[in-house]
Amino acid sequence: MDFNKLTTVMRRLALEAGDKIMEIYEADDFDVKSKSDDSPVTAADEAADALISAGLRAEFPDVALVTEEQADSHGETATTFLIVDPLDGTKEFINRRGDFTVNIAYVVDGEPLRGVVYAPAKGRLFITDETGASFEEMGSFDKDVVGEMKPMRVSNPDNDALLVVASKSHRDQATDDYIGKYNVKDMKSAGSSLKFCLIATGEADIYPRVGRTMEWDTAAGHAVLNGAGGKVIRFDNHEPLVYGKEIFANPFFIAYAPGVDLKLP
């Protein structure tokens, strides 16, 4: 893989998809439909998926592509693939809360090596460069000119005063029970893959997810967190979270900055 090209293409497609999404987000109204699993889908999901899919297939025709909106058509997973959630946080989008993202990642042998997470309503873009290091881009997000790239690094956690981030739409008692095992200084809620990015920037120390997610929900954020020195492990046995699993479903997991004194379930 040409990682310089991959970084450029992922960034451009994420920004272009973000523009499409915001056109619909800022409209007076938009339709919401239900998929076969009863999860919501909007015209923004579908438009962003079409744009990103066409762009990736044109630039990387020999790399397998997995996207949320085409999940029913995916067969057996390749060991190397691109994986996309064109609009992660559809519920946040529908409720106009702004915590939604465009996620694009590249996976090799179970590990998300590169990724981009773009939150168009928040004006934040997180990306891995050609070496795999993670940055937050500052500036106007010009499609052709990269702005200032601010290096990202996870925190040095204080286990007596941890900063925890949890899901805004999927918080439950099991999550609260697990968080209760830690000494927490502050708790914040965030939607979509932004939670991974808040750990990557040092704005949070740990994100436990005790609930269903799919690989396209997590791969890009996982790649960004990896590139900032963070880790993502399974909740049950603390082994690394890997990709290319059957039906692309994730187990429960914990994303964290090394230095957190992890607790077993």
N, C-alpha and C positions, 0 to 999 in steps of 0.2 A: 504493500500500500504506500502511495505517495502521501505522507502525512501533511506536508505543506498544502497540497491540493485539497485534501480532506478537510483540513481546518478552514480553508477559504470557502469551500462549498457549503459546509455545514453552517458556518456563520451567515453567509448570504441567504441561504434558504430559510434559516430561522428568522432572520429579519424580514424577509419578504412574506413569510407566513404570518408573522406578527402584524404586519400592515393589513393583511386580509382579515385577520381576527378582529383588529381594532375597528375596521370599517363596520363590521356587523355589531360589535359591542357598543359602539356609539350611536347606532341606529335607534329609532324610537321603539322598535319592537323586533323580535325575531322568534321563529318557530323552534319549539323543542320537541323532539321525537324520542321514542324509547327504542333501544336495541333489544336483541333477543334475550339478553340477560337483565332487562328492565333498567339498565343504566341509561342516563340521558345522552342525547347527541344533538348537536345544533348544526346549522349551515356553516358555522365557523370551523367546527371540527372537520367537516367534509371538504371545505375549500382549502384549508391548510394541509390536509392529508393529500389532496390531489396535487397541490403545488410541490410539496416536499417530495412525494413519491416520483413525480415526473422528473424533478431535478436530479434526484439521486440515481434513478435508473439511467438517465442520460449520461451522467458523469462516471458512474461505476456500474456498468451493465453486467459485469461478471461477479458482483458481490450480492449475495442473497439479501432480500429486504423484508423486514417484518414491520408492519404498522398496526396500531390498534384498530383503525377503522377497516382494515382488510384482514382481521384476525381469522375470520372463518375460512379464508382461502389458503391459509398457511399449512403446509404439510410438515414433513419432518424438518427439524431445525438443522441448519448447517453449523459447522464449528466456527465459521467466520461469517458475520452478518452485520448489516446496519439495522438499527431498531429505532422506531419513531413513535412518539406520542404527540400528534400534531397540536393537541390542546389538552394538556394535563390540568385537571381542576375544572372540569366542565360545570360542576355545581357552583364553584366560585364565580365562573363566568356568568351563569344564569342569574345568580343573585347579585351580580355586579359588585363583587367584593374585590376584584383586581388581582387576587392571588392565584393566577393561572399562568402556565408556562408552555412554551414550545420546547420539546425535548428530542434531540437527535443524538444517537450514540453509535459507536463502532465496537463490536465485540469479537474477540479472538480467544478461542479455547476457554470459554466460560468467563472471561474477564472483560469488563468494559474498559477499553484502552483509551478512548477519546470520546468527548462529548461536548455538547453545547446546551445550555439552559437559558432561555430568553423569556423574561417576564415583561411583555410589552406595556401593560398597564402600569407597572411599577417603574419602568425605565431602567431595568437592570439586566445585564447580559453577563453570563459566566461561561467560560470556555477553556478547554485545554489547548495548548499550542502544539506545534509539531513534535515537541519532545515529550509531551504528556503533562507538563506543568500547567497549573491552573491560574487563571487571571480573571479579574472582573474588568470589563471594558468600560471606560468612562467617556462621555462625550455624546455626540449627536447620532451615532450609529449609522453613519454613511455606508451605503452598500459596498462601495468600492474602496473606501479609505478607512483603515482601522484606526480607532481612536487610542487614547492613552490606555495602556494595559497595566493594571494594578495587580501585582503578584498577590496570591491568596495563600494563607497559611493557617492551619487550625490553631486553636488556643492551647495554652499550657494549663490544663484544668486544675481548679482548686476543688478537691473532693469534699471539702467542708462547705462549699458554696457554689454548687454546679448551676450552670445555665442550661435549661431543658427546653427543647422545642417539640411540640406535638401537633398532630393533625387538627385542623380547624373543623373539618366536616365529619371526621371519623373517630372522635374521642370517645372512649368508653371506660367502664369501671376497671376492666383488665389492664388498660393502659395506666390508669391512675394508681392501681395497686402496685404495679411495677415501679412507677416513678417514686412511689412512697418508700422504696428501699434506699433512696439516695437522700443526701443532704442538699436541698435545693435552695439556691439563692433567689432565682427568678425563673418564671415559666412564661413562655410565649407560644402563641398558636400561629401556624402558617399553613397555607394551602399548597397543594401540588409538590413538585420537586424542590421548591424553594427551601424546604427544611434541610435538605442535604447541603445546599449552598450556604445557609446560615452557619452551619458547622464549618464549612470550608473557609469562610471569611473570619472565623473566630467569634461570631456573634452568638453562638450557642456551642455547647459541649457535647450534647447527646440527644438523639432522636430515636426513641423506641417505637416500633410499629407492630402492634398486636392486632393485626387485622389483614384482610385480603388485599394484596396488590398484584399487579402483573409486571412482567419484566420491562415493558415499555414505560411503565410509571417510574421506574427507578434507575434504569441503565445510565441515562445521561447525568443525573445527579450523582450517581455512584462514581462515574468517571471523574467528574469535577472534584468530588470529595477525595478520591484517591490522589489526584494530582496536587492536592493541597496538604497531603500527609495524613488524611483521615482513613477510616476503615468502615466496612459494612460486613456484619456477621449475622449468621442465623441466630434467632432468639433462643432456640431450644438447646443447641450444643456449642454455640460460639465458634462454629466453623465458618470459613468465608462464604459469603453469598455468591453463588455462581449463576451463570446464564446459559440458555439453551436447554432449559428443562421442559418436561412434557407440558404441553398446552401453555407454556410461557408463564406459569403461575409461580409466584414467590411464596416461600414460607414466611412466617413472622421474622422480623429482623431488628437489629440495632445498628444505627449509624452513630459514630462517635469519634472524638479526638483521642488518640492514644494518650494515656495518662489518666483517663477516667478509670476508677476502680470498679470494674463491671460486676454486676450482681447476676447470679443465676435466677431463672424464673421462680 
